[in-house]
Amino acid sequence: MKENYEEKTEKLLEPIVASLGFSVVDVEYVKEGADYYLRAYIDKEGGITVDDCEKVSRSLEEKLDTEDFIPNAYILEVSSPGLGRQLKKEKHYLANIGEKVDVKLYKAIDKVKDFVGILKAYENGRFVFEVDGKKIELEASAISKINLHVDW
């Protein structure tokens, strides 16, 4: 169900953001405590503003009210994915080839469970990273989480 809600919402969201020159980064439907949240993450060249989020939120809310496919009460949030955004989908991986990323593994490899490296390639569920000049190849099933790295 959750994936279905996310997929349907993304289909409603695509033409809204495209008409404004934005792009959809991700949609998630989650339960936190007693509340359900439907979150839409959008982006554009130069970054998203609060006004951009408000425009998209109003249009999306109208479409969601019309379609009415989510039976539970939920809180709609539209925002930027943030600087250290999580990469979750193939389109995210491919769009960020060459970028520095934070990688967390399910199980340690050579006593290392997380590392920072350059995402060099992604194909068919297999990643290639460069860490300290060395190439590391990993299956997606070994990776718990990948986020864009933020240098503070």
Backbone as a printed PyTorch tensor [residue, N CA C, xyz], in Angstrom:
tensor([[[  0.8170,  -1.2100,   0.0000],
         [  0.0000,   0.0000,   0.0000],
         [  0.8590,   1.2720,   0.0000]],

        [[  1.8390,   1.2960,   0.9100],
         [  2.6960,   2.4700,   1.0450],
         [  3.3080,   2.8530,  -0.3040]],

        [[  3.8890,   1.8620,  -1.0230],
         [  4.5130,   2.1250,  -2.3120],
         [  3.4890,   2.6330,  -3.3220]],

        [[  2.2770,   2.0870,  -3.2450],
         [  1.2060,   2.4990,  -4.1400],
         [  0.8490,   3.9740,  -3.9070]],

        [[  0.7480,   4.3760,  -2.6460],
         [  0.4430,   5.7780,  -2.3190],
         [  1.5590,   6.6970,  -2.8310]],

        [[  2.8030,   6.2750,  -2.6260],
         [  3.9400,   7.0790,  -3.0650],
         [  3.9600,   7.2080,  -4.5900]],

        [[  3.7220,   6.0980,  -5.2510],
         [  3.7280,   6.0840,  -6.7150],
         [  2.6130,   6.9530,  -7.2900]],

        [[  1.4100,   6.8190,  -6.7560],
         [  0.2870,   7.6280,  -7.2370],
         [  0.5230,   9.1140,  -6.9750]],

        [[  1.0650,   9.4150,  -5.8030],
         [  1.3470,  10.8130,  -5.4660],
         [  2.4000,  11.3810,  -6.4060]],

        [[  3.4280,  10.6090,  -6.7040],
         [  4.4830,  11.0830,  -7.6030],
         [  3.9090,  11.3640,  -8.9950]],

        [[  2.9780,  10.5450,  -9.4430],
         [  2.3450,  10.7770, -10.7520],
         [  1.5340,  12.0700, -10.7570]],

        [[  0.8790,  12.3810,  -9.6470],
         [  0.1450,  13.6470,  -9.5370],
         [  1.1040,  14.8360,  -9.4490]],

        [[  2.2230,  14.6250,  -8.8020],
         [  3.1870,  15.6830,  -8.5370],
         [  4.0080,  16.0710,  -9.7710]],

        [[  4.3460,  15.0880, -10.6030],
         [  5.2140,  15.3270, -11.7710],
         [  4.7700,  16.5040, -12.6360]],

        [[  3.5100,  16.5430, -13.1090],
         [  3.1300,  17.6750, -13.9760],
         [  3.1140,  19.0140, -13.2350]],

        [[  2.8450,  18.9930, -11.9580],
         [  2.8360,  20.2330, -11.1620],
         [  4.2390,  20.8300, -11.1340]],

        [[  5.2230,  20.0250, -10.7450],
         [  6.5870,  20.5470, -10.6270],
         [  7.1940,  20.8480, -11.9990]],

        [[  6.8570,  20.0380, -13.0000],
         [  7.3840,  20.2780, -14.3550],
         [  6.9140,  21.6320, -14.8790]],

        [[  5.6650,  21.9900, -14.5950],
         [  5.1340,  23.2710, -15.0740],
         [  5.8400,  24.4600, -14.4270]],

        [[  6.4670,  24.2200, -13.2790],
         [  7.1790,  25.2810, -12.5670],
         [  8.6940,  25.2370, -12.8160]],

        [[  9.1380,  24.2330, -13.5760],
         [ 10.5670,  24.0960, -13.8410],
         [ 11.3220,  23.3970, -12.7230]],

        [[ 10.6110,  22.6590, -11.8850],
         [ 11.2230,  21.9260, -10.7790],
         [ 11.2890,  20.4490, -11.1480]],

        [[ 11.8610,  19.6500, -10.2450],
         [ 11.8630,  18.2050, -10.4300],
         [ 11.4780,  17.5260,  -9.1130]],

        [[ 10.9280,  16.3270,  -9.2400],
         [ 10.5910,  15.5160,  -8.0720],
         [ 11.8310,  14.7160,  -7.7030]],

        [[ 12.2280,  14.8040,  -6.4520],
         [ 13.3610,  14.0240,  -5.9650],
         [ 12.8590,  12.7220,  -5.3600]],

        [[ 11.8100,  12.8200,  -4.5350],
         [ 11.2870,  11.6250,  -3.8840],
         [  9.9210,  11.9280,  -3.2740]],

        [[  9.1700,  10.8620,  -3.0360],
         [  7.9110,  10.9350,  -2.3020],
         [  7.9300,   9.8000,  -1.3000]],

        [[  7.5680,  10.0920,  -0.0640],
         [  7.4980,   9.0180,   0.9340],
         [  6.2480,   9.1630,   1.7780]],

        [[  5.7080,   8.0070,   2.1350],
         [  4.5300,   7.9420,   3.0050],
         [  4.9640,   7.1400,   4.2160]],

        [[  4.9950,   7.7870,   5.3940],
         [  5.5100,   7.1370,   6.6040],
         [  4.6080,   7.4060,   7.7970]],

        [[  4.6840,   6.4930,   8.7440],
         [  3.9850,   6.6880,  10.0200],
         [  5.0380,   7.0120,  11.0630]],

        [[  4.8320,   8.1070,  11.7540],
         [  5.7220,   8.5170,  12.8360],
         [  4.8610,   8.7560,  14.0560]],

        [[  5.0200,   7.9030,  15.0590],
         [  4.1470,   7.9750,  16.2230],
         [  2.7410,   7.6420,  15.7890]],

        [[  1.7900,   8.4890,  16.1420],
         [  0.3860,   8.2540,  15.7920],
         [  0.0080,   8.8790,  14.4430]],

        [[  0.9310,   9.6550,  13.8550],
         [  0.6110,  10.4040,  12.6350],
         [  1.2220,   9.7940,  11.3810]],

        [[  0.4930,   9.9310,  10.2630],
         [  1.0020,   9.5610,   8.9490],
         [  1.4540,  10.8390,   8.2460]],

        [[  2.5630,  10.7410,   7.5110],
         [  3.0940,  11.8710,   6.7550],
         [  3.2520,  11.4780,   5.2970]],

        [[  2.8160,  12.3580,   4.4200],
         [  3.0670,  12.2170,   3.0000],
         [  4.0340,  13.3400,   2.6590]],

        [[  5.2740,  12.9580,   2.3370],
         [  6.3210,  13.9540,   2.0990],
         [  6.7380,  13.9400,   0.6360]],

        [[  6.7770,  15.1140,   0.0600],
         [  7.2370,  15.2810,  -1.3160],
         [  8.4900,  16.1470,  -1.2810]],

        [[  9.5540,  15.6370,  -1.8670],
         [ 10.8180,  16.3650,  -1.9340],
         [ 11.0170,  16.8360,  -3.3690]],

        [[ 11.2070,  18.1410,  -3.5110],
         [ 11.3480,  18.7450,  -4.8340],
         [ 12.6530,  19.5360,  -4.9080]],

        [[ 13.1130,  19.7840,  -6.1340],
         [ 14.3550,  20.5330,  -6.2780],
         [ 14.3410,  21.2990,  -7.6020]],

        [[ 15.2470,  22.2460,  -7.7260],
         [ 15.4710,  22.9780,  -8.9670],
         [ 16.8830,  23.5270,  -8.9200]],

        [[ 17.3610,  23.9060, -10.0760],
         [ 18.6790,  24.5280, -10.1660],
         [ 18.6900,  25.7580,  -9.2560]],

        [[ 19.6570,  25.8600,  -8.3790],
         [ 19.7480,  26.9960,  -7.4720],
         [ 19.0150,  26.7900,  -6.1580]],

        [[ 18.2490,  25.7020,  -6.0470],
         [ 17.5770,  25.3760,  -4.7850],
         [ 16.1300,  25.8270,  -4.7270]],

        [[ 15.4140,  25.2040,  -3.8300],
         [ 13.9810,  25.4350,  -3.6270],
         [ 13.7690,  26.4440,  -2.5040]],

        [[ 12.7830,  27.3180,  -2.6690],
         [ 12.4450,  28.2930,  -1.6340],
         [ 11.1640,  27.8580,  -0.9150]],

        [[ 10.8590,  28.5290,   0.1600],
         [  9.6220,  28.2770,   0.8940],
         [  8.4170,  28.5780,   0.0000]],

        [[  8.4980,  29.6540,  -0.7800],
         [  7.4080,  29.9950,  -1.7030],
         [  7.1900,  28.8920,  -2.7420]],

        [[  8.2860,  28.3090,  -3.2340],
         [  8.1810,  27.1980,  -4.1890],
         [  7.4280,  26.0300,  -3.5490]],

        [[  7.7900,  25.7020,  -2.3270],
         [  7.1480,  24.5870,  -1.6110],
         [  5.6650,  24.8680,  -1.4010]],

        [[  5.3490,  26.1010,  -1.0800],
         [  3.9500,  26.4810,  -0.8440],
         [  3.1150,  26.3320,  -2.1220]],

        [[  3.6530,  26.7970,  -3.2600],
         [  2.9390,  26.6680,  -4.5400],
         [  2.6510,  25.2070,  -4.8580]],

        [[  3.6700,  24.3800,  -4.7290],
         [  3.5320,  22.9630,  -5.0460],
         [  2.5740,  22.3010,  -4.0570]],

        [[  2.6810,  22.6350,  -2.7990],
         [  1.8300,  22.0440,  -1.7700],
         [  0.3550,  22.3340,  -2.0420]],

        [[  0.0470,  23.5810,  -2.3780],
         [ -1.3590,  23.9460,  -2.6530],
         [ -1.9140,  23.1740,  -3.8520]],

        [[ -1.1410,  23.1140,  -4.9220],
         [ -1.5890,  22.3910,  -6.1200],
         [ -1.7180,  20.8970,  -5.8530]],

        [[ -0.7390,  20.3320,  -5.1630],
         [ -0.7680,  18.8980,  -4.8660],
         [ -1.9240,  18.5590,  -3.9370]],

        [[ -2.1640,  19.4100,  -2.9520],
         [ -3.2680,  19.1830,  -2.0140],
         [ -4.6060,  19.1070,  -2.7590]],

        [[ -4.8130,  19.9920,  -3.7230],
         [ -6.0510,  19.9670,  -4.5240],
         [ -6.1980,  18.6440,  -5.2650]],

        [[ -5.1160,  18.2110,  -5.8940],
         [ -5.1430,  16.9470,  -6.6470],
         [ -5.3920,  15.7560,  -5.7290]],

        [[ -4.7370,  15.7610,  -4.5730],
         [ -4.9140,  14.6630,  -3.6130],
         [ -6.3440,  14.6130,  -3.0820]],

        [[ -6.9220,  15.7840,  -2.8370],
         [ -8.3140,  15.8440,  -2.3640],
         [ -9.2690,  15.3030,  -3.4240]],

        [[ -8.9890,  15.6090,  -4.6810],
         [ -9.8260,  15.1280,  -5.7800],
         [ -9.7000,  13.6180,  -5.9460]],

        [[ -8.4760,  13.1220,  -5.9510],
         [ -8.2260,  11.6840,  -6.1560],
         [ -8.6140,  10.8550,  -4.9240]],

        [[ -8.3230,  11.3700,  -3.7360],
         [ -8.7190,  10.7740,  -2.4550],
         [ -8.4290,   9.2680,  -2.3590]],

        [[ -7.1900,   8.8530,  -2.6430],
         [ -6.8310,   7.4350,  -2.6090],
         [ -6.1460,   6.9890,  -1.3170]],

        [[ -5.8690,   7.9250,  -0.4010],
         [ -5.2530,   7.5670,   0.8780],
         [ -6.3310,   7.6310,   1.9510]],

        [[ -6.7180,   6.4700,   2.5120],
         [ -7.8370,   6.4360,   3.4530],
         [ -7.5350,   7.0660,   4.8200]],

        [[ -6.2810,   7.0320,   5.2600],
         [ -5.9250,   7.5700,   6.5850],
         [ -5.7420,   9.0830,   6.5160]],

        [[ -5.9540,   9.7340,   7.6340],
         [ -5.6110,  11.1550,   7.7360],
         [ -4.0810,  11.2430,   7.7090]],

        [[ -3.5430,  12.2510,   7.0380],
         [ -2.0940,  12.3980,   6.9500],
         [ -1.7400,  13.8770,   6.9090]],

        [[ -0.4760,  14.1480,   7.1600],
         [  0.0590,  15.5050,   7.0940],
         [  0.8960,  15.5830,   5.8220]],

        [[  0.5770,  16.5440,   4.9490],
         [  1.3240,  16.7370,   3.7130],
         [  2.4630,  17.7160,   3.9630]],

        [[  3.6650,  17.3060,   3.5830],
         [  4.8340,  18.1780,   3.6770],
         [  5.5220,  18.2140,   2.3190]],

        [[  5.8200,  19.4100,   1.8400],
         [  6.5760,  19.5800,   0.6010],
         [  7.8250,  20.3690,   0.9630]],

        [[  8.9990,  19.8160,   0.6040],
         [ 10.2370,  20.4910,   0.9750],
         [ 11.3650,  20.1410,   0.0230]],

        [[ 12.4720,  20.8130,   0.2380],
         [ 13.7160,  20.4970,  -0.4500],
         [ 14.2720,  19.2270,   0.1860]],

        [[ 15.0080,  18.4260,  -0.5510],
         [ 15.5770,  17.2250,   0.0420],
         [ 16.7550,  17.5090,   0.9740]],

        [[ 17.2570,  18.7250,   0.9670],
         [ 18.3580,  19.0830,   1.8540],
         [ 19.7220,  18.7760,   1.2430]],

        [[ 20.7560,  19.3140,   1.8500],
         [ 22.1090,  19.1610,   1.3280],
         [ 22.5980,  17.7240,   1.3960]],

        [[ 22.4140,  17.0660,   2.5230],
         [ 22.9030,  15.7020,   2.7100],
         [ 21.8420,  14.6740,   2.3990]],

        [[ 21.0980,  14.9010,   1.3350],
         [ 19.9610,  14.0540,   0.9920],
         [ 20.3530,  12.5970,   0.8240]],

        [[ 19.4200,  11.7360,   1.1760],
         [ 19.6160,  10.3030,   0.9950],
         [ 19.3620,   9.9420,  -0.4650]],

        [[ 20.1970,   9.0950,  -1.0050],
         [ 20.0230,   8.5830,  -2.3580],
         [ 19.3580,   7.2160,  -2.2290]],

        [[ 18.1740,   7.0560,  -2.8380],
         [ 17.4130,   5.8210,  -2.6530],
         [ 17.0630,   5.1040,  -3.9450]],

        [[ 17.0540,   5.8200,  -5.0260],
         [ 16.5750,   5.2410,  -6.2770],
         [ 17.6730,   5.2700,  -7.3310]],

        [[ 17.5060,   4.4160,  -8.3460],
         [ 18.4920,   4.3500,  -9.4190],
         [ 18.7350,   5.7190, -10.0380]],

        [[ 17.6650,   6.4950, -10.2400],
         [ 17.8420,   7.8240, -10.8430],
         [ 18.7030,   8.7280,  -9.9580]],

        [[ 18.6240,   8.5530,  -8.6200],
         [ 19.4540,   9.3410,  -7.7030],
         [ 20.9190,   8.9470,  -7.8510]],

        [[ 21.1710,   7.6250,  -7.9060],
         [ 22.5590,   7.1480,  -8.0240],
         [ 23.1840,   7.6570,  -9.3170]],

        [[ 22.4700,   7.4930, -10.4210],
         [ 23.0100,   7.8700, -11.7260],
         [ 23.2330,   9.3770, -11.8340]],

        [[ 22.3580,  10.1590, -11.2110],
         [ 22.4900,  11.6230, -11.2610],
         [ 23.6410,  12.1320, -10.4030]],

        [[ 24.1550,  11.2860,  -9.5110],
         [ 25.1970,  11.7300,  -8.5950],
         [ 26.5280,  11.0030,  -8.7760]],

        [[ 26.7310,  10.4090,  -9.9510],
         [ 28.0280,   9.8060, -10.2740],
         [ 29.0730,  10.9190, -10.2110]],

        [[ 30.1740,  10.6480,  -9.5310],
         [ 31.2380,  11.6420,  -9.3900],
         [ 31.1380,  12.4710,  -8.1270]],

        [[ 30.0510,  12.3010,  -7.3890],
         [ 29.8460,  13.0660,  -6.1510],
         [ 30.3890,  12.3100,  -4.9340]],

        [[ 30.7590,  13.0750,  -3.9140],
         [ 31.2110,  12.4870,  -2.6520],
         [ 29.9810,  12.0630,  -1.8510]],

        [[ 30.0040,  10.8280,  -1.3300],
         [ 28.8620,  10.2860,  -0.6080],
         [ 29.2930,   9.6450,   0.7120]],

        [[ 28.3540,   9.6000,   1.6550],
         [ 28.5150,   8.8750,   2.9130],
         [ 27.8100,   7.5410,   2.7460]],

        [[ 28.5010,   6.4500,   3.0020],
         [ 27.9530,   5.1160,   2.8180],
         [ 27.9510,   4.3790,   4.1490]],

        [[ 26.7990,   3.7960,   4.4920],
         [ 26.6700,   2.9640,   5.6960],
         [ 26.3480,   1.5490,   5.2350]],

        [[ 27.0700,   0.5850,   5.7940],
         [ 26.8920,  -0.8140,   5.4330],
         [ 26.1030,  -1.5540,   6.5050]],

        [[ 25.4300,  -2.6220,   6.1100],
         [ 24.7350,  -3.4610,   7.0860],
         [ 25.7330,  -4.2090,   7.9650]],

        [[ 26.7990,  -4.7230,   7.3530],
         [ 27.8360,  -5.4530,   8.0820],
         [ 29.1930,  -4.8740,   7.7290]],

        [[ 30.0580,  -4.8020,   8.7230],
         [ 31.4000,  -4.2600,   8.5100],
         [ 32.1830,  -5.1030,   7.5020]],

        [[ 32.9560,  -4.4280,   6.6910],
         [ 33.8940,  -5.0730,   5.7740],
         [ 35.2750,  -4.5670,   6.1690]],

        [[ 36.1670,  -5.4760,   6.5270],
         [ 37.4980,  -5.1070,   7.0290],
         [ 37.3850,  -4.1180,   8.1910]],

        [[ 36.4520,  -4.4060,   9.0990],
         [ 36.2140,  -3.6170,  10.3200],
         [ 35.6850,  -2.2080,  10.0520]],

        [[ 35.1950,  -1.9690,   8.8420],
         [ 34.6400,  -0.6580,   8.4890],
         [ 33.1690,  -0.8280,   8.1470]],

        [[ 32.3230,  -0.0670,   8.8580],
         [ 30.8820,  -0.1460,   8.6090],
         [ 30.3520,   1.0910,   7.8960]],

        [[ 31.1180,   2.1750,   7.8930],
         [ 30.7240,   3.3530,   7.1230],
         [ 31.9680,   4.0620,   6.6010]],

        [[ 31.7960,   4.7230,   5.4740],
         [ 32.9230,   5.4040,   4.8570],
         [ 32.4240,   6.5450,   3.9760]],

        [[ 33.3470,   7.4340,   3.6150],
         [ 33.0810,   8.5210,   2.6780],
         [ 33.8880,   8.2240,   1.4290]],

        [[ 33.2360,   8.3000,   0.2770],
         [ 33.9380,   8.0340,  -0.9680],
         [ 33.2540,   8.7220,  -2.1320]],

        [[ 33.8340,   8.5720,  -3.2970],
         [ 33.2570,   9.1190,  -4.5310],
         [ 32.4460,   8.0060,  -5.1940]],

        [[ 31.1940,   8.3010,  -5.5320],
         [ 30.3670,   7.3430,  -6.2670],
         [ 30.8590,   7.3650,  -7.7150]],

        [[ 31.4850,   6.2740,  -8.1350],
         [ 32.0810,   6.2060,  -9.4730],
         [ 31.1430,   5.5950, -10.4990]],

        [[ 30.3290,   4.6040, -10.0610],
         [ 29.4410,   3.9370, -11.0190],
         [ 28.3290,   3.2130, -10.2840]],

        [[ 27.2280,   3.0300, -11.0080],
         [ 26.1160,   2.2100, -10.5280],
         [ 25.5050,   1.5180, -11.7400]],

        [[ 25.3670,   0.1990, -11.6250],
         [ 24.7240,  -0.5500, -12.7040],
         [ 24.1950,  -1.8720, -12.1510]],

        [[ 22.9330,  -2.1530, -12.4430],
         [ 22.2990,  -3.4260, -12.0690],
         [ 22.4840,  -3.8020, -10.5920]],

        [[ 22.2580,  -2.8350,  -9.7090],
         [ 22.3420,  -3.1280,  -8.2740],
         [ 23.7530,  -3.2620,  -7.7380]],

        [[ 24.7060,  -2.7760,  -8.4820],
         [ 26.1150,  -2.8600,  -8.0810],
         [ 26.7440,  -1.4630,  -8.1160]],

        [[ 27.4040,  -1.1170,  -7.0300],
         [ 28.0450,   0.1950,  -6.8930],
         [ 29.5530,   0.0780,  -6.9950]],

        [[ 30.1670,   1.1450,  -7.4910],
         [ 31.6210,   1.2760,  -7.4490],
         [ 31.9170,   2.6170,  -6.7840]],

        [[ 32.7460,   2.5750,  -5.7400],
         [ 33.1590,   3.7740,  -5.0100],
         [ 34.6730,   3.8850,  -5.0760]],

        [[ 35.1610,   5.1100,  -4.9710],
         [ 36.5910,   5.3400,  -4.8160],
         [ 36.8060,   5.8990,  -3.4190]],

        [[ 37.6310,   5.2050,  -2.6380],
         [ 37.9230,   5.6300,  -1.2700],
         [ 39.4350,   5.6650,  -1.1110]],

        [[ 39.9670,   6.8210,  -0.8260],
         [ 41.4150,   6.9960,  -0.6620],
         [ 42.1960,   6.3960,  -1.8270]],

        [[ 41.7260,   6.6360,  -3.0520],
         [ 42.4120,   6.1600,  -4.2360],
         [ 42.1900,   4.6910,  -4.5730]],

        [[ 41.4040,   3.9790,  -3.7520],
         [ 41.1430,   2.5600,  -3.9980],
         [ 39.7140,   2.3630,  -4.4710]],

        [[ 39.5200,   1.4100,  -5.3630],
         [ 38.1930,   1.0890,  -5.8870],
         [ 37.5260,   0.0480,  -4.9830]],

        [[ 36.2630,   0.3430,  -4.6020],
         [ 35.4780,  -0.5930,  -3.7990],
         [ 34.1920,  -0.8890,  -4.5580]],

        [[ 33.9370,  -2.1640,  -4.7950],
         [ 32.7060,  -2.5810,  -5.4720],
         [ 31.8050,  -3.2670,  -4.4540]],

        [[ 30.5280,  -2.8710,  -4.4310],
         [ 29.5690,  -3.4220,  -3.4700],
         [ 28.2170,  -3.6740,  -4.1230]],

        [[ 27.5750,  -4.7280,  -3.6890],
         [ 26.1920,  -4.9870,  -4.0850],
         [ 25.2880,  -4.0600,  -3.2770]],

        [[ 24.1700,  -3.6560,  -3.8590],
         [ 23.2120,  -2.7910,  -3.1610],
         [ 22.7340,  -3.4400,  -1.8690]],

        [[ 22.6180,  -4.7610,  -1.8450],
         [ 22.1240,  -5.4720,  -0.6590],
         [ 23.0530,  -5.3250,   0.5480]],

        [[ 24.3000,  -4.9260,   0.3410],
         [ 25.2510,  -4.7340,   1.4390],
         [ 25.1520,  -3.3370,   2.0430]],

        [[ 24.4500,  -2.4330,   1.3450],
         [ 24.4240,  -1.0200,   1.7330],
         [ 23.1270,  -0.6690,   2.4420]],

        [[ 23.2660,  -0.1240,   3.6280],
         [ 22.1180,   0.2980,   4.4270],
         [ 21.6120,   1.6700,   3.9700]],

        [[ 22.5590,   2.5750,   3.6680],
         [ 22.1690,   3.9500,   3.3740],
         [ 23.2890,   4.6700,   2.6270]],

        [[ 22.8830,   5.5160,   1.6630],
         [ 23.8440,   6.3890,   0.9620],
         [ 23.2840,   7.8040,   0.9990]],

        [[ 24.1000,   8.7400,   1.4660],
         [ 23.7100,  10.1510,   1.4940],
         [ 24.7770,  10.9650,   0.7810]],

        [[ 24.3620,  12.0900,   0.1760],
         [ 25.3580,  13.0170,  -0.3460],
         [ 26.1730,  13.5310,   0.8250]],

        [[ 27.4630,  13.6350,   0.6390],
         [ 28.3480,  14.0950,   1.7010],
         [ 28.3050,  15.6230,   1.7810]],

        [[ 28.3020,  16.1380,   2.9860],
         [ 28.3430,  17.5880,   3.1940],
         [ 29.6320,  17.9150,   3.9430]],

        [[ 30.4760,  18.7470,   3.3500],
         [ 31.6850,  19.2120,   4.0260],
         [ 31.3150,  20.4310,   4.8500]],

        [[ 31.4840,  20.3390,   6.1330],
         [ 31.1420,  21.4610,   7.0140],
         [ 32.3310,  22.3160,   7.2510]]])
